[in-house]
Amino acid sequence: MNADLLAPLDLAFWNIESADHPMHLGALGVFSARSPAGSAHAADLLAARAAAVPGLRMRIRDVWQPLPARPSPSSLPSPGGPLAAALDSALGRPFGSALRGPLASALRLPLVFGGAERETDPGFDPLNHVRLHPPAADFHTAAGRLMGRPLERTRPPWEAHVLPGEDGASFAVLFKFHHALADGLRALTLAAALMDPMDLPAPRQRPAAPARGLLPDVREVPGLVRGVLSDAGRALDIGASVARSTLDVRSSPALTCEPSGTRRTAGVVLDLDDVHRIRKSVGGTVNDVLIAVVAGALRHWLDERGDGSEGVAPRALVPVSRRRPRTAHPQGNRLSGYLMRLPVGEAEPLARLALVRTAMDRNKEAGPHRGAGAVALLADHVPPLGHRLGGPLVGQAARLWFDVLVTSVPLPGFGLRLGGDPLGAVFPFAPLAPGHSLAVAVSTYRGHVHYGLVADGAAVPDLDRLAGAVTQEVETLLTVCDP
């Protein structure tokens, strides 16, 4: 069975999870059905195709792992020689596999229990992961209920739920992927592999890392020392930035809650041309506009529900991918982030947009490797046992770090189909951090912007009103930009 150790950030996501806060991301795709049987046909296709996608056969299991978490399995010495033969005989399996197990690691570094690895599940059955549901009157109502259910951790951690529409003219598919299995870009790749065949460019393969011995080359020592000092300096900088970010916090009680274990979802579709009109009128980027829309929508929503927006400036975490889009490896999460204050308390729409643009420019100038938003990078400095023991504590600390997640999920520019039925809309869903009541994800697909909103079901029973406020804010910006 193929196996590879989880990257430190993947391990953190695996251990942060709890029953009330499952750490899976999702996407609700809505298809136009050419016949009432379209949903059943889609479920059959998904199950049949899943067996041929290696990434969907990977389960996660606990392992003994070297301390510290580095080096990665790819840097272990190549198999061969009499020791390999002896291990083959003793272990009853190929030495190449044993190199990724506890015995080979023990030959190199002290071991601790607490790591995890992905491995091919020999008993993989797609029917455990693809489910056809009864007709749904509202796709988001059904999706919210399903997003609240944790994935089965003893199987490959993903699911596809096919939701037929009551009218027979449409159906939806809710994909769920554990964040330890895939980040947004990787999840897109896995889901796209289940769609109708397309001629896609092959991912670029990174050159294999050269084999390394038990000790580093003497010539590498100065560079290793500089790297350690640089990492330590970066960690101190991030820690200090996090501490500063907690000072003078003015958020809203509506964005925090005690977990209920329930979820609601909602979606908003905007015309991308409208977003470009706003951007061209005031400058900045499309992402600046999309984040400013979230700030304005929160203002409308808080005022309408009576919570008030005066002086409110919640901290928004904006994840930044460090993965190259067409690179096949590494499979693990490659994330950092920007932390910024959403100018919810600012009454003037264009002033809100200007403040967002300034904050994002400042973050980009500093880069994704420093500042309070880069806390995810600290996962690399935590040993496996630390992730296992500290995971629940780290999860509970999320509300001290940021107030709301606002993330962008890339989607292809071409149209997707399943069984010949076209995909018309895609609503991405981000994991909801412990103590948070709301997370926002945004995708652009075929000329439209799709906002996917996930909320604690008990804390935000009026999520549809927030979705309406997103549309209201865009209309307001269009009015002031092009009166």
C-alpha positions as CSV (number, residue, x, y, z in Angstrom):
1,M,0.0,0.0,0.0
2,N,1.3,3.5,-0.9
3,A,1.7,5.8,2.1
4,D,3.0,9.2,3.0
5,L,3.2,11.1,6.2
6,L,0.8,13.9,6.8
7,A,2.4,17.4,6.6
8,P,2.4,19.3,9.9
9,L,-0.6,21.5,8.9
10,D,-2.6,18.4,7.7
11,L,-1.8,16.8,11.1
12,A,-3.1,19.9,12.9
13,F,-6.4,19.8,11.0
14,W,-6.8,16.1,11.7
15,N,-6.3,16.7,15.5
16,I,-8.3,19.9,15.8
17,E,-11.5,18.2,14.8
18,S,-14.3,17.5,17.3
19,A,-17.8,16.2,17.0
20,D,-19.2,19.8,17.1
21,H,-16.6,21.1,14.8
22,P,-15.8,18.7,11.9
23,M,-12.8,19.9,9.8
24,H,-14.1,19.2,6.4
25,L,-14.6,21.7,3.5
26,G,-17.3,21.3,1.0
27,A,-18.9,22.4,-2.3
28,L,-22.5,22.3,-3.4
29,G,-22.7,21.9,-7.2
30,V,-26.1,22.5,-8.8
31,F,-26.7,20.7,-12.2
32,S,-29.5,21.1,-14.8
33,A,-31.0,17.6,-15.3
34,R,-32.0,16.6,-18.8
35,S,-34.3,13.9,-17.3
36,P,-35.8,13.0,-13.9
37,A,-33.3,10.1,-13.8
38,G,-30.3,12.4,-14.0
39,S,-29.6,12.3,-10.3
40,A,-29.6,8.5,-10.1
41,H,-27.3,8.3,-13.1
42,A,-25.0,10.9,-11.5
43,A,-24.7,8.8,-8.3
44,D,-23.9,5.7,-10.4
45,L,-21.2,7.6,-12.3
46,L,-19.6,9.1,-9.2
47,A,-19.4,5.7,-7.5
48,A,-17.9,4.1,-10.7
49,R,-15.4,6.8,-11.3
50,A,-14.3,7.1,-7.6
51,A,-12.6,3.7,-7.7
52,A,-10.3,5.0,-10.4
53,V,-9.1,8.1,-8.6
54,P,-6.1,7.2,-6.3
55,G,-6.5,10.3,-4.1
56,L,-10.0,9.2,-3.1
57,R,-8.8,5.8,-1.9
58,M,-6.5,7.3,0.7
59,R,-7.4,6.8,4.4
60,I,-5.6,8.4,7.3
61,R,-4.2,6.3,10.2
62,D,-2.1,7.0,13.2
63,V,1.6,6.1,13.1
64,W,4.8,6.4,15.1
65,Q,6.7,9.3,13.6
66,P,10.2,10.7,14.0
67,L,10.7,13.7,16.3
68,P,10.9,16.4,15.0
69,A,8.3,16.1,12.2
70,R,11.0,16.7,9.6
71,P,12.4,15.1,7.4
72,S,9.6,14.0,5.1
73,P,9.4,10.3,4.0
74,S,10.8,11.3,0.5
75,S,14.1,12.2,2.1
76,L,14.7,8.7,3.6
77,P,17.5,6.7,2.1
78,S,16.8,4.4,-0.8
79,P,16.3,0.7,-0.2
80,G,18.9,-1.8,-1.1
81,G,21.7,-4.0,0.3
82,P,21.8,-6.7,3.0
83,L,19.9,-4.7,5.6
84,A,17.1,-4.3,3.1
85,A,16.9,-8.0,2.6
86,A,17.0,-8.7,6.3
87,L,14.2,-6.3,6.9
88,D,12.2,-7.8,4.0
89,S,12.4,-11.1,5.7
90,A,11.7,-9.9,9.2
91,L,8.8,-7.6,8.2
92,G,7.3,-9.7,5.5
93,R,6.9,-6.7,3.2
94,P,9.1,-4.7,0.8
95,F,11.8,-2.6,2.4
96,G,10.6,0.5,0.5
97,S,7.4,0.3,2.5
98,A,9.3,-0.4,5.7
99,L,11.3,2.8,5.2
100,R,8.1,4.7,5.8
101,G,7.3,2.8,9.0
102,P,8.5,2.9,12.6
103,L,11.5,0.6,12.3
104,A,13.3,2.6,9.6
105,S,12.5,5.8,11.4
106,A,13.9,4.3,14.7
107,L,17.2,3.8,12.9
108,R,17.4,7.6,12.4
109,L,15.6,9.6,15.0
110,P,13.8,9.2,18.3
111,L,10.1,8.2,17.9
112,V,6.9,9.5,19.3
113,F,3.4,8.4,18.8
114,G,1.2,11.2,17.4
115,G,1.9,11.3,13.7
116,A,-0.4,10.1,10.9
117,E,-0.1,9.0,7.3
118,R,-2.2,8.6,4.2
119,E,-2.3,5.1,2.9
120,T,-4.4,3.3,0.2
121,D,-7.4,1.7,1.8
122,P,-7.4,-2.0,0.5
123,G,-11.1,-2.3,1.4
124,F,-12.2,0.9,-0.3
125,D,-15.8,0.7,-1.4
126,P,-17.2,3.8,-3.3
127,L,-20.7,3.0,-2.2
128,N,-19.7,4.0,1.4
129,H,-18.9,7.4,0.1
130,V,-21.5,8.2,-2.7
131,R,-25.1,8.4,-1.5
132,L,-28.3,9.2,-3.3
133,H,-30.8,11.0,-1.2
134,P,-34.6,11.5,-1.5
135,P,-35.7,14.6,-3.4
136,A,-35.0,17.9,-1.7
137,A,-37.2,20.9,-1.7
138,D,-34.2,23.2,-0.9
139,F,-30.6,22.1,-1.7
140,H,-29.1,24.4,1.0
141,T,-31.3,23.1,3.8
142,A,-30.2,19.6,3.0
143,A,-26.5,20.7,2.6
144,G,-26.5,22.4,6.0
145,R,-27.7,19.2,7.7
146,L,-25.1,17.1,5.9
147,M,-22.2,19.6,6.6
148,G,-22.8,19.2,10.3
149,R,-22.0,15.5,10.2
150,P,-18.3,14.5,10.7
151,L,-16.7,12.2,8.2
152,E,-16.0,8.6,9.1
153,R,-12.3,8.7,10.2
154,T,-11.6,5.0,9.6
155,R,-12.3,5.4,5.9
156,P,-11.0,7.7,3.2
157,P,-12.4,11.0,4.6
158,W,-14.6,12.3,1.8
159,E,-18.3,12.0,0.7
160,A,-20.4,12.9,-2.3
161,H,-24.2,13.4,-1.6
162,V,-26.5,13.5,-4.6
163,L,-29.6,15.5,-3.9
164,P,-32.4,15.3,-6.5
165,G,-34.6,18.3,-7.0
166,E,-38.3,17.9,-6.4
167,D,-39.1,19.2,-9.9
168,G,-36.8,16.6,-11.6
169,A,-35.3,19.4,-13.6
170,S,-32.2,19.8,-11.4
171,F,-30.0,18.0,-8.9
172,A,-27.2,18.9,-6.6
173,V,-24.0,17.2,-5.5
174,L,-22.5,18.1,-2.1
175,F,-18.8,17.1,-1.9
176,K,-17.1,16.9,1.5
177,F,-13.4,16.5,1.9
178,H,-11.5,16.5,5.2
179,H,-9.0,19.3,5.4
180,A,-6.3,16.8,6.3
181,L,-7.0,15.1,2.9
182,A,-7.2,18.1,0.7
183,D,-7.1,21.9,0.7
184,G,-9.4,23.8,-1.7
185,L,-7.2,23.3,-4.8
186,R,-6.6,19.7,-4.1
187,A,-10.4,19.1,-3.4
188,L,-11.1,20.8,-6.7
189,T,-8.8,18.4,-8.5
190,L,-10.3,15.4,-6.8
191,A,-13.9,16.5,-7.6
192,A,-13.1,17.4,-11.2
193,A,-11.7,13.9,-11.7
194,L,-15.2,12.6,-11.1
195,M,-16.8,14.8,-13.8
196,D,-17.2,13.9,-17.4
197,P,-13.8,13.3,-19.1
198,M,-12.0,16.3,-20.4
199,D,-8.6,17.0,-22.0
200,L,-6.8,18.8,-19.1
201,P,-3.2,19.8,-19.0
202,A,-1.1,17.3,-17.1
203,P,0.3,18.6,-13.7
204,R,4.0,19.5,-13.6
205,Q,6.0,16.9,-11.6
206,R,8.6,18.2,-9.3
207,P,12.1,16.6,-9.6
208,A,12.7,13.9,-7.0
209,A,14.6,15.0,-4.0
210,P,18.1,13.5,-3.8
211,A,18.6,10.7,-1.3
212,R,20.1,11.8,2.0
213,G,22.2,10.0,4.5
214,L,21.8,9.9,8.3
215,L,23.8,13.1,8.7
216,P,23.7,16.3,6.6
217,D,26.5,17.1,4.2
218,V,29.1,19.3,5.9
219,R,28.7,21.8,3.1
220,E,25.0,22.2,4.0
221,V,25.5,23.0,7.7
222,P,25.8,26.9,7.3
223,G,22.7,26.9,5.2
224,L,20.8,24.7,7.7
225,V,21.9,27.0,10.6
226,R,20.7,30.0,8.7
227,G,17.4,28.3,8.0
228,V,16.8,27.4,11.6
229,L,17.6,31.0,12.7
230,S,15.3,32.3,10.0
231,D,12.5,30.0,11.0
232,A,12.9,31.0,14.6
233,G,12.8,34.6,13.7
234,R,9.7,34.1,11.6
235,A,8.0,32.2,14.4
236,L,8.7,35.0,16.9
237,D,7.5,37.6,14.5
238,I,4.2,35.7,13.9
239,G,3.7,35.1,17.6
240,A,4.2,38.8,18.4
241,S,1.8,39.8,15.6
242,V,-0.9,37.5,16.9
243,A,-0.5,39.0,20.4
244,R,-0.9,42.5,19.0
245,S,-3.9,41.5,16.9
246,T,-5.8,40.5,20.1
247,L,-5.5,44.1,21.4
248,D,-8.3,46.6,21.0
249,V,-10.6,44.0,19.4
250,R,-14.1,45.3,18.5
251,S,-16.1,42.4,17.0
252,S,-19.7,41.4,17.4
253,P,-21.2,38.8,19.6
254,A,-23.1,37.6,16.5
255,L,-19.8,36.2,15.1
256,T,-19.0,34.0,18.1
257,C,-21.0,31.3,19.8
258,E,-21.0,28.1,21.9
259,P,-21.1,25.2,19.4
260,S,-24.4,23.6,18.8
261,G,-23.1,20.9,16.4
262,T,-25.6,22.0,13.8
263,R,-25.0,23.8,10.4
264,R,-26.8,26.0,8.0
265,T,-25.7,27.0,4.5
266,A,-26.7,29.6,2.1
267,G,-25.6,30.7,-1.3
268,V,-25.5,33.9,-3.3
269,V,-24.8,34.3,-7.1
270,L,-23.5,37.6,-8.4
271,D,-22.7,38.7,-12.0
272,L,-18.9,38.9,-12.4
273,D,-19.4,41.9,-14.8
274,D,-20.9,43.9,-11.9
275,V,-17.9,43.1,-9.7
276,H,-15.6,44.3,-12.5
277,R,-17.6,47.5,-13.0
278,I,-17.0,48.3,-9.3
279,R,-13.3,47.4,-9.5
280,K,-12.7,49.5,-12.6
281,S,-14.5,52.5,-11.0
282,V,-12.5,52.5,-7.7
283,G,-9.3,50.5,-8.5
284,G,-7.9,47.6,-6.6
285,T,-8.5,43.9,-7.3
286,V,-11.6,41.7,-7.7
287,N,-10.7,40.1,-4.4
288,D,-10.7,43.5,-2.7
289,V,-14.2,44.1,-3.9
290,L,-15.4,40.6,-2.8
291,I,-14.0,41.1,0.7
292,A,-15.5,44.6,0.9
293,V,-18.9,43.1,0.0
294,V,-18.6,40.8,3.0
295,A,-17.9,43.8,5.2
296,G,-20.9,45.7,3.9
297,A,-23.2,42.7,4.1
298,L,-22.2,42.1,7.7
299,R,-23.0,45.8,8.5
300,H,-26.5,45.5,6.9
301,W,-27.1,42.2,8.7
302,L,-26.0,43.3,12.1
303,D,-28.1,46.5,11.9
304,E,-31.2,44.6,10.7
305,R,-31.0,42.0,13.5
306,G,-30.5,44.7,16.1
307,D,-27.0,43.8,17.1
308,G,-25.6,47.1,15.8
309,S,-22.5,47.7,13.6
310,E,-21.2,50.9,15.2
311,G,-17.4,50.6,15.6
312,V,-17.4,46.9,14.7
313,A,-14.2,45.8,13.0
314,P,-13.9,42.0,13.2
315,R,-10.7,40.3,12.3
316,A,-11.0,38.4,9.0
317,L,-8.6,35.6,8.2
318,V,-8.0,35.4,4.4
319,P,-6.1,32.2,3.6
320,V,-3.3,32.3,1.0
321,S,-2.3,29.2,-0.9
322,R,1.4,28.6,-1.3
323,R,0.7,25.8,-3.8
324,R,1.3,26.2,-7.5
325,P,-2.0,25.4,-9.3
326,R,-0.6,22.8,-11.8
327,T,1.9,21.2,-9.5
328,A,0.9,17.6,-8.5
329,H,3.0,17.5,-5.3
330,P,3.0,18.0,-2.4
331,Q,-0.6,16.8,-1.8
332,G,-0.8,18.3,1.7
333,N,-2.0,21.7,2.7
334,R,0.3,24.6,1.7
335,L,-1.4,27.5,3.4
336,S,-0.6,30.8,5.0
337,G,-2.9,33.8,5.4
338,Y,-3.5,37.5,5.8
339,L,-5.3,38.9,8.9
340,M,-7.2,42.2,8.5
341,R,-9.9,44.2,10.1
342,L,-13.2,44.3,8.2
343,P,-14.4,47.9,8.3
344,V,-18.0,46.9,9.2
345,G,-18.4,50.0,11.3
346,E,-17.7,52.3,8.4
347,A,-21.0,53.7,7.0
348,E,-19.7,54.9,3.6
349,P,-19.5,52.0,1.0
350,L,-16.6,53.4,-1.0
351,A,-14.7,54.2,2.2
352,R,-15.2,50.5,3.3
353,L,-13.8,49.4,0.0
354,A,-10.8,51.8,0.3
355,L,-10.0,50.5,3.8
356,V,-10.1,46.9,2.5
357,R,-7.9,47.7,-0.4
358,T,-5.3,49.5,1.9
359,A,-5.3,46.6,4.3
360,M,-4.8,44.0,1.6
361,D,-2.0,46.0,-0.1
362,R,-0.3,46.2,3.3
363,N,-0.6,42.4,3.8
364,K,0.7,41.7,0.3
365,E,3.7,44.0,0.8
366,A,4.6,42.2,4.0
367,G,4.0,38.8,2.3
368,P,2.3,35.6,3.4
369,H,5.2,34.4,5.6
370,R,5.0,37.0,8.3
371,G,2.3,38.6,10.4
372,A,-0.6,37.3,12.5
373,G,-2.3,35.7,9.5
374,A,0.7,33.3,9.0
375,V,0.0,31.3,12.1
376,A,-0.5,28.1,9.9
377,L,3.2,28.2,9.2
378,L,3.9,27.6,12.9
379,A,2.5,24.0,12.5
380,D,5.8,23.1,10.9
381,H,7.6,23.8,14.2
382,V,5.3,21.5,16.3
383,P,6.3,17.9,16.8
384,P,3.6,15.2,16.0
385,L,2.8,14.6,19.7
386,G,2.3,18.3,20.2
387,H,-0.3,18.3,17.4
388,R,-2.1,15.3,19.0
389,L,-2.1,16.7,22.6
390,G,-2.6,20.3,21.7
391,G,-5.1,20.0,18.9
392,P,-8.2,20.6,21.0
393,L,-6.6,23.6,22.7
394,V,-5.5,25.1,19.4
395,G,-9.0,24.7,18.0
396,Q,-10.5,26.5,21.0
397,A,-8.0,29.3,20.6
398,A,-9.2,30.2,17.1
399,R,-11.7,32.8,18.4
400,L,-8.7,34.6,20.0
401,W,-6.9,34.7,16.6
402,F,-9.7,35.8,14.2
403,D,-13.4,36.4,14.1
404,V,-14.5,35.2,10.6
405,L,-12.9,33.3,7.8
406,V,-13.2,34.8,4.3
407,T,-11.6,32.5,1.7
408,S,-11.4,32.2,-2.1
409,V,-11.6,28.8,-3.8
410,P,-10.3,28.6,-7.4
411,L,-12.5,27.0,-10.0
412,P,-11.8,26.2,-13.7
413,G,-12.9,28.7,-16.3
414,F,-14.5,26.0,-18.5
415,G,-17.9,24.3,-17.9
416,L,-18.1,21.0,-16.1
417,R,-20.6,18.2,-16.7
418,L,-21.7,15.1,-14.9
419,G,-23.4,12.4,-17.1
420,G,-23.9,15.1,-19.7
421,D,-25.8,17.4,-17.3
422,P,-24.1,20.9,-17.1
423,L,-22.9,22.3,-13.8
424,G,-24.6,25.7,-13.4
425,A,-23.5,26.9,-10.0
426,V,-20.9,26.0,-7.3
427,F,-21.1,27.2,-3.7
428,P,-17.9,26.5,-1.7
429,F,-18.1,25.9,2.0
430,A,-15.3,26.4,4.5
431,P,-14.8,24.6,7.8
432,L,-16.3,26.5,10.8
433,A,-13.7,27.1,13.4
434,P,-14.5,26.4,17.1
435,G,-16.2,29.3,18.7
436,H,-17.1,30.9,15.4
437,S,-20.7,31.3,14.1
438,L,-19.9,32.1,10.4
439,A,-17.4,31.3,7.6
440,V,-17.5,32.7,4.1
441,A,-16.1,31.1,0.9
442,V,-16.1,32.6,-2.6
443,S,-15.6,31.1,-6.1
444,T,-15.9,32.5,-9.6
445,Y,-17.4,30.2,-12.2
446,R,-18.4,30.9,-15.8
447,G,-19.0,34.6,-15.4
448,H,-20.6,34.5,-12.0
449,V,-19.4,34.9,-8.4
450,H,-20.7,32.3,-5.9
451,Y,-20.7,33.0,-2.2
452,G,-21.0,30.0,0.1
453,L,-22.0,30.8,3.6
454,V,-21.7,28.3,6.5
455,A,-23.0,29.1,10.0
456,D,-23.7,27.4,13.3
457,G,-27.4,26.5,12.9
458,A,-28.4,27.7,16.4
459,A,-26.4,30.9,16.5
460,V,-27.4,32.1,13.0
461,P,-31.0,31.0,12.2
462,D,-31.3,34.0,9.9
463,L,-28.4,33.1,7.5
464,D,-30.7,33.8,4.5
465,R,-30.9,37.4,5.6
466,L,-27.1,37.7,5.5
467,A,-27.2,36.2,2.0
468,G,-29.7,38.8,1.0
469,A,-27.4,41.5,2.5
470,V,-24.6,40.4,0.1
471,T,-26.8,41.1,-2.9
472,Q,-27.9,44.4,-1.3
473,E,-24.3,45.5,-0.8
474,V,-23.4,44.9,-4.4
475,E,-26.4,46.9,-5.6
476,T,-25.3,49.7,-3.2
477,L,-21.8,49.7,-4.6
478,L,-23.0,49.7,-8.2
479,T,-25.2,52.7,-7.4
480,V,-22.4,54.8,-5.9
481,C,-19.9,53.8,-8.5
482,D,-22.1,54.3,-11.5
483,P,-25.0,56.6,-10.5
